């Protein structure tokens, strides 16, 4: 059942599309959050927060291809889980994630060249997620900040840092 506050953010003509999106990807979002938190109640809370972010940006999310919608929702859910974990356990080392669990369809990966893919895979999860939102989905910083529940400045800083980290990895491999 969809939370009423979330449904209030979606316009009437888009209600069915949002409900379908929720039914289709809710379980994947839950698994992503549960993998981080290992707590059912907190994982459910993260799913609610993720779909609240989707509702706020539904005009953008609804235009995405299904595999990109899935990735967007999983990134939101996982980010809320990581933020929740940081609040509960300060200085917790972030866990490595295997995207293959959530994205079984190879078509959702847009990287054609093996070199790029190998370089991107060497990035940490936060860098990969932020670059996906900015470069693949081409979201602006304001939308990214809403999606990840961070400030616009933090979104810009994360994109800048992720690009620099990718550049360093690629330069290191060229040597």
LOFI-512713 format. One record per atom (N, C-alpha, C): x, z, y; residue number from 1. Coordinates in pm, whole numbers, plus 32768, in hexadecimal, padded with zeros to 4 digits. Layout:
N
R:X:Z:Y:num
R:X:Z:Y:NUM
...
END
This chain:
175
R:X:Z:Y:num
R:8054:8000:7F89:1
R:8000:8000:8000:1
R:8058:8000:807C:1
R:803A:7FA9:80D7:2
R:8086:7F9E:8153:2
R:8063:800F:81B4:2
R:80C7:8049:81F5:3
R:80AA:80AE:825C:3
R:805D:806F:82D0:3
R:7FFB:80B6:8303:4
R:7FA5:8082:836E:4
R:7FF3:8067:83EE:4
R:8056:80BA:840C:5
R:80A4:80A5:8487:5
R:80EF:8020:8481:5
R:811D:7FFE:840A:6
R:8164:7F7F:83F9:6
R:8103:7F0B:840C:6
R:808D:7F17:83D4:7
R:802B:7EAC:83DF:7
R:7FFC:7E9B:8470:7
R:7FFE:7F05:84BD:8
R:7FD4:7EFD:854A:8
R:8034:7EA7:859B:8
R:80B0:7E9A:856D:9
R:8113:7E4A:85B6:9
R:8109:7DB5:8598:9
R:80C2:7D93:852D:10
R:80B6:7D07:8505:10
R:8030:7CD1:8537:10
R:8035:7C5D:8574:11
R:7FBC:7C1F:85A9:11
R:7F5F:7BF5:8537:11
R:7EE0:7BF2:8552:12
R:7E79:7BD6:84ED:12
R:7E93:7B55:849D:12
R:7EB5:7AE5:84DC:13
R:7ECB:7A6B:848E:13
R:7F42:7A76:842C:13
R:7FA0:7ACF:8449:14
R:8017:7ADE:83F5:14
R:8009:7B4B:838B:14
R:7F99:7B8F:8388:15
R:7F86:7C03:8331:15
R:7F9A:7BE0:829D:15
R:7F5F:7B72:826F:16
R:7F6D:7B4C:81E2:16
R:7FFD:7B28:81C0:16
R:8040:7AE3:8219:17
R:80CB:7ABE:8200:17
R:8123:7B3C:81F8:17
R:8108:7B9C:824E:18
R:8155:7C18:824C:18
R:813A:7C66:81CB:18
R:80BD:7C6E:81A2:19
R:809A:7CB4:8126:19
R:80DF:7C72:80AE:19
R:80E1:7BEE:80AD:20
R:8123:7BA5:803F:20
R:81B9:7BC3:803F:20
R:81F5:7BC2:80B5:21
R:8283:7BE1:80C2:21
R:829E:7C6E:808E:21
R:824A:7CCB:80B2:22
R:8259:7D56:8087:22
R:8250:7D61:7FEE:22
R:81E9:7D26:7FB5:23
R:81D7:7D2C:7F22:23
R:824B:7CE9:7ED9:23
R:827D:7C7C:7F11:24
R:82E7:7C30:7ED0:24
R:836D:7C78:7ED2:24
R:8392:7CB8:7F41:25
R:8419:7CED:7F52:25
R:8424:7D86:7F59:25
R:83B4:7DCC:7F50:26
R:83B7:7E5D:7F59:26
R:8410:7E9B:7EEE:26
R:8405:7E6C:7E75:27
R:8452:7EA7:7E06:27
R:84E9:7E91:7E18:27
R:8510:7E1C:7E44:28
R:859F:7E01:7E5C:28
R:85D4:7E5B:7ECB:28
R:8585:7E6E:7F34:29
R:85AE:7EC7:7FA1:29
R:85BC:7F55:7F6E:29
R:8561:7F7E:7F17:30
R:8567:8005:7EDE:30
R:85E7:8016:7E8B:30
R:8607:7FB4:7E38:31
R:8680:7FBD:7DE5:31
R:86FE:7FC7:7E3C:31
R:8701:7F7A:7EA7:32
R:8775:7F7D:7F01:32
R:8786:8008:7F3E:32
R:8719:8044:7F6B:33
R:871F:80C9:7FA7:33
R:873D:8134:7F3E:33
R:8700:8127:7ECA:34
R:8716:818B:7E60:34
R:87A7:8189:7E2F:34
R:87E3:8113:7E29:35
R:8870:8108:7E00:35
R:88CB:8158:7E5D:35
R:88A8:815F:7EDC:36
R:88F8:81A8:7F3D:36
R:88D9:823E:7F37:36
R:8858:825F:7F33:37
R:882E:82E9:7F43:37
R:881C:8336:7EC1:37
R:87F9:82EF:7E56:38
R:87DD:832F:7DD5:38
R:876F:8399:7DE3:38
R:870B:837A:7E35:39
R:869C:83D5:7E4E:39
R:8620:8380:7E67:39
R:85B9:8392:7E14:40
R:8542:833E:7E1B:40
R:84F8:834B:7EA1:40
R:84E5:83C7:7ECE:41
R:8499:83DC:7F4A:41
R:84E1:83A1:7FC2:41
R:8564:83B5:7FCA:42
R:85B0:837F:803A:42
R:85B5:82E6:8033:42
R:85BD:82B1:7FBA:43
R:85BF:821F:7FAA:43
R:853A:81E4:7FDA:43
R:84CB:8226:7FBB:44
R:8448:81F8:7FEA:44
R:8441:81FB:8083:44
R:847B:8263:80BD:45
R:847E:826D:814F:45
R:84CD:81F9:818C:45
R:853C:81D7:814D:46
R:858D:8167:817D:46
R:8541:80E3:8174:46
R:84F5:80D1:8108:47
R:84A5:8058:80F8:47
R:843E:8050:816A:47
R:83FF:80C0:8188:48
R:839F:80C2:81F7:48
R:83E2:809D:827B:48
R:8457:80D5:8293:49
R:84A1:80B7:830E:49
R:84CA:8023:8312:49
R:84F3:7FEF:82A0:50
R:851D:7F63:829A:50
R:84A7:7F07:82B9:50
R:8432:7F23:8280:51
R:83BF:7ECD:829A:51
R:8386:7EE4:8326:51
R:83A0:7F57:835F:52
R:837D:7F6B:83EB:52
R:83D2:7F0F:8443:52
R:8453:7F05:8422:53
R:84AC:7EA9:846A:53
R:8481:7E18:8455:53
R:8456:7DF7:83DB:54
R:8426:7D70:83BE:54
R:83A8:7D54:8412:54
R:834F:7DB4:8419:55
R:82D4:7DA2:8467:55
R:82F3:7D8A:84FB:55
R:8355:7DD3:852F:56
R:837B:7DC3:85BB:56
R:83B4:7D38:85D6:56
R:83F5:7CFE:8571:57
R:8435:7C7A:8580:57
R:83F1:7C12:8528:57
R:8370:7C24:850C:58
R:832F:7BCE:84AA:58
R:832B:7B3B:84D0:58
R:8321:7B1D:8550:59
R:831F:7A90:8579:59
R:83A0:7A4A:8551:59
R:840F:7A91:8554:60
R:8491:7A59:852C:60
R:849C:7A56:8494:60
R:847E:7AC6:8454:61
R:848E:7AD3:83C3:61
R:8432:7A73:8379:61
R:83BA:7A5F:83AB:62
R:835A:7A08:8368:62
R:8387:7976:8365:62
R:83DC:794F:83C4:63
R:840D:78C5:83C9:63
R:8484:78AC:836C:63
R:84BE:7918:8336:64
R:8533:790B:82E0:64
R:850B:78D8:8255:64
R:856C:789B:8212:65
R:8557:7872:8187:65
R:854B:78F1:8133:65
R:8508:78EB:80C0:66
R:84F3:7963:806D:66
R:8573:79AE:8049:66
R:85DC:7965:8026:67
R:8658:79AB:8002:67
R:8695:79F2:807A:67
R:8684:79BB:80F1:68
R:86B7:79FC:8169:68
R:865F:7A72:8190:68
R:85DD:7A68:8175:69
R:8585:7ADA:818B:69
R:85AF:7B4F:8132:69
R:85C9:7B32:80B4:70
R:85F4:7B99:8056:70
R:8674:7BDB:8086:70
R:86D2:7B8D:80AD:71
R:8752:7BC2:80DB:71
R:8740:7C19:8157:71
R:86EE:7BEB:81B4:72
R:86D1:7C36:822E:72
R:8696:7CBF:820C:72
R:8633:7CC0:81B4:73
R:85EE:7D3B:8190:73
R:864C:7D9B:8146:73
R:869C:7D68:80EA:74
R:86FA:7DBD:80A1:74
R:8763:7DF7:8100:74
R:8794:7DA7:815C:75
R:87F5:7DD8:81BE:75
R:87B7:7E48:8212:75
R:873B:7E36:823E:76
R:86F6:7E9F:828B:76
R:86EA:7F1F:823A:76
R:86B9:7F12:81C1:77
R:86A3:7F87:816D:77
R:8725:7FCF:814F:77
R:878A:7F83:812C:78
R:880C:7FBF:810C:78
R:8848:8003:8187:78
R:8839:7FC5:81FC:79
R:886F:7FFF:8277:79
R:882A:8083:8298:79
R:87A6:8088:828B:80
R:875F:8105:82A2:80
R:878C:816F:823F:80
R:87A5:8148:81C3:81
R:87D4:81A8:815E:81
R:885F:81DE:8181:81
R:88B8:8186:81A9:82
R:893F:81B0:81CE:82
R:893A:820D:8246:82
R:88E8:81EB:82AA:83
R:88DA:8242:831F:83
R:88A1:82CA:82F9:83
R:8841:82CB:829E:84
R:8806:8348:8271:84
R:886E:839C:8226:84
R:88BD:835B:81D4:85
R:8925:839F:8188:85
R:898E:83DA:81E6:85
R:89B2:8390:824E:86
R:8A13:83C2:82AF:86
R:89DF:843E:82F6:86
R:895E:8441:8315:87
R:8923:84B4:8357:87
R:8922:852E:82F9:87
R:890B:8514:8278:88
R:8903:8581:8218:88
R:898D:85B1:81ED:88
R:89E9:8556:81DD:89
R:8A6F:8579:81AE:89
R:8AD6:853B:820C:89
R:8B02:8584:8271:90
R:8B65:854C:82CD:90
R:8BE6:8524:8285:90
R:8C24:84B8:82B5:91
R:8CA4:8487:8281:91
R:8C9C:8459:81F0:91
R:8C29:842A:81C6:92
R:8C1B:83F4:813F:92
R:8C59:8369:813C:92
R:8CA9:834F:80D8:93
R:8CE5:82CA:80C9:93
R:8C77:826C:809B:93
R:8C6E:81F7:80DB:94
R:8C04:819C:80B7:94
R:8C1E:815F:802E:94
R:8BB2:8148:7FE7:95
R:8BB5:8115:7F60:95
R:8BC1:807D:7F63:95
R:8C09:8045:7F04:96
R:8C10:7FB4:7EF8:96
R:8B92:7F82:7EB3:96
R:8B5C:7F12:7EDF:97
R:8AE1:7EDC:7EA8:97
R:8AFC:7E56:7E68:97
R:8AAE:7E3C:7E04:98
R:8AB7:7DBC:7DC1:98
R:8A38:7D6E:7DE2:98
R:8A43:7D0B:7E38:99
R:89CE:7CBF:7E62:99
R:898A:7C76:7DEF:99
R:89D2:7C5E:7D84:100
R:8997:7C15:7D14:100
R:891D:7C5F:7CDC:100
R:8919:7CE3:7CEC:101
R:88A5:7D30:7CBE:101
R:8828:7D08:7D09:101
R:8835:7CEA:7D88:102
R:87C1:7CCF:7DDB:102
R:87A6:7C3A:7DEE:102
R:880E:7BEC:7DEB:103
R:8802:7B5D:7E08:103
R:882E:7B0D:7D8E:103
R:87DA:7B08:7D2A:104
R:87FE:7AC6:7CAD:104
R:8805:7A2E:7CBE:104
R:87BF:79F9:7D21:105
R:87BB:796A:7D38:105
R:8835:7940:7D89:105
R:888A:78EB:7D4E:106
R:8903:78BF:7D93:106
R:88E6:786E:7E11:106
R:886D:7839:7E1E:107
R:884F:77E5:7E92:107
R:884D:7835:7F14:107
R:8848:78BB:7F0C:108
R:8843:7908:7F89:108
R:88CD:7917:7FC8:108
R:8935:78EC:7F84:109
R:89B9:78F2:7FBF:109
R:89D7:786C:8000:109
R:89F6:7871:8080:110
R:8A05:77F8:80CF:110
R:8A94:77C4:80D6:110
R:8AF0:7809:8097:111
R:8B7C:77E6:80A7:111
R:8BA2:777A:8042:111
R:8BC8:7707:8074:112
R:8BE7:7697:801E:112
R:8C77:7698:7FEE:112
R:8CD0:76C6:803F:113
R:8D5D:76BD:801C:113
R:8D8A:773E:7FDA:113
R:8DD3:772F:7F6D:114
R:8E05:77A2:7F22:114
R:8E5C:77FB:7F79:114
R:8EAC:77BE:7FCE:115
R:8F06:780A:8026:115
R:8EB7:786A:8080:115
R:8E4D:7838:80BE:116
R:8DFB:788B:8115:116
R:8DB9:78FA:80C5:116
R:8D84:78D6:8051:117
R:8D3E:7938:8000:117
R:8D9C:79A8:7FD4:117
R:8E14:7984:7FAB:118
R:8E75:79E9:7F81:118
R:8E9A:7A43:7FF6:118
R:8EAC:7A08:806B:119
R:8ECE:7A58:80E1:119
R:8E5B:7AB5:8107:119
R:8DE3:7A80:8106:120
R:8D6E:7AD2:8127:120
R:8D5A:7B44:80C3:120
R:8D74:7B28:8045:121
R:8D64:7B8E:7FDE:121
R:8DC8:7C00:7FED:121
R:8E32:7BEA:8035:122
R:8E95:7C53:804C:122
R:8E6C:7CB0:80BD:122
R:8E08:7C88:8109:123
R:8DD5:7CDD:8175:123
R:8D84:7D51:813A:123
R:8D7B:7DBF:8185:124
R:8D26:7E2C:8156:124
R:8C94:7E04:816B:124
R:8C3A:7E51:8130:125
R:8BAC:7E2F:8131:125
R:8B72:7E2A:81BE:125
R:8B9B:7E85:8213:126
R:8B68:7E88:829D:126
R:8B8D:7E08:82E6:126
R:8C0B:7DDC:82D6:127
R:8C37:7D61:8317:127
R:8BEC:7CE8:82E1:127
R:8BDB:7CE2:825D:128
R:8B92:7C71:8221:128
R:8B02:7C6C:8254:128
R:8AC1:7CDF:8257:129
R:8A35:7CE3:8283:129
R:8A27:7CB8:8314:129
R:8A7B:7CEA:836B:130
R:8A6F:7CCB:83FA:130
R:8A8D:7C37:8413:130
R:8AEF:7BFF:83CD:131
R:8B0C:7B71:83DC:131
R:8A9B:7B1B:83A6:131
R:8A5B:7B47:833A:132
R:89EA:7AFD:8304:132
R:8978:7AF8:836A:132
R:8959:7B6C:83A4:133
R:88ED:7B71:8407:133
R:890C:7B1A:8480:133
R:8988:7B1F:84AF:134
R:89AD:7AD6:8529:134
R:89C8:7A42:850F:134
R:8A15:7A23:84A9:135
R:8A43:7999:8495:135
R:89E6:7945:843E:135
R:89B0:797E:83D6:136
R:8959:7930:837D:136
R:88CA:792E:83B1:136
R:8893:79A6:83CD:137
R:880B:79AB:8401:137
R:8803:798F:8496:137
R:8876:7990:84D9:138
R:8882:7972:8568:138
R:8828:79CB:85BD:138
R:8825:7A4B:859A:139
R:87D7:7AAA:85E9:139
R:8826:7AD1:8666:139
R:87DF:7AEC:86D1:140
R:8823:7B1A:874A:140
R:8844:7BAF:873B:140
R:8896:7BE3:8796:141
R:88C2:7C6E:878C:141
R:884E:7CD0:879A:141
R:87ED:7CAD:87E9:142
R:877A:7D06:87FC:142
R:872C:7D14:8778:142
R:8716:7CA5:8733:143
R:86CF:7CA9:86B4:143
R:8721:7CF2:8649:143
R:87A4:7CDB:8648:144
R:87FB:7D21:85EA:144
R:87F5:7DB7:8604:144
R:87F6:7DDC:8682:145
R:87F2:7E6B:86A3:145
R:8770:7EAA:8674:145
R:8701:7E63:8681:146
R:8680:7E96:864F:146
R:8681:7E9D:85B7:146
R:86B8:7E37:8578:147
R:86BD:7E30:84E6:147
R:870C:7EA4:84AC:147
R:877F:7EC0:84E6:148
R:87D9:7F26:84B0:148
R:87C9:7FAF:84F2:148
R:876C:7FB6:8552:149
R:8751:8033:8598:149
R:87D0:8068:85DC:149
R:8813:800E:8623:150
R:888A:8030:8671:150
R:887A:7FF5:86FD:150
R:88D2:8018:8758:151
R:88C9:7FE1:87DF:151
R:88FC:7F50:87E1:151
R:88D9:7F08:884A:152
R:890A:7E7E:885A:152
R:89A2:7E7C:8861:152
R:89DA:7EDD:88A8:153
R:8A6B:7EE4:88B4:153
R:8AAD:7EFA:882D:153
R:8A6F:7F4F:87DB:154
R:8AA5:7F68:8755:154
R:8A9C:7EEA:86FF:154
R:8A30:7E9E:870F:155
R:8A21:7E21:86C4:155
R:8A8F:7DBE:86EC:155
R:8AA6:7DB1:876E:156
R:8B10:7D58:879F:156
R:8B98:7D86:876A:156
R:8BB0:7E08:876F:157
R:8C30:7E3E:8742:157
R:8C44:7E25:86AD:157
R:8BD9:7E36:865E:158
R:8BE4:7E1F:85CD:158
R:8C00:7D8C:85AE:158
R:8BBD:7D32:85F5:159
R:8BD6:7CA2:85DF:159
R:8C65:7C80:8604:159
R:8C92:7CB1:8677:160
R:8D1B:7C98:86A4:160
R:8D80:7CCD:863E:160
R:8D6B:7D48:8610:161
R:8DC7:7D85:85AF:161
R:8DC4:7D38:852A:161
R:8D4E:7D10:84FE:162
R:8D44:7CC6:8480:162
R:8D8B:7C3F:8489:162
R:8D7B:7BFA:84F9:163
R:8DC1:7B7A:850C:163
R:8E58:7B8E:850D:163
R:8E85:7BF7:854F:164
R:8F15:7C13:8550:164
R:8F48:7C35:84C4:164
R:8EFB:7C82:847A:165
R:8F24:7CA4:83F2:165
R:8F2C:7C27:839A:165
R:8ECB:7BCD:83A8:166
R:8ECD:7B50:835C:166
R:8F45:7AFB:8385:166
R:8F60:7AF6:8407:167
R:8FD3:7AA9:8439:167
R:9056:7ADF:83FD:167
R:9063:7B63:83FB:168
R:90DD:7BA1:83C3:168
R:90EC:7B7F:832F:168
R:907F:7B84:82E5:169
R:9083:7B63:8256:169
R:90AD:7AD3:8242:169
R:9075:7A79:8292:170
R:9094:79EB:8282:170
R:9122:79CE:82AC:170
R:9153:7A0F:8316:171
R:91DD:79FA:8342:171
R:923F:7A30:82DA:171
R:921D:7A9E:829E:172
R:9271:7ADC:8238:172
R:927D:7A80:81BE:172
R:920F:7A3E:819A:173
R:9211:79E3:8127:173
R:925E:7964:8144:173
R:9264:793E:81C3:174
R:92AD:78C4:81E7:174
R:9345:78D3:81DD:174
R:9373:7950:81DF:175
R:9404:7968:81DE:175
R:9444:7941:815C:175
END
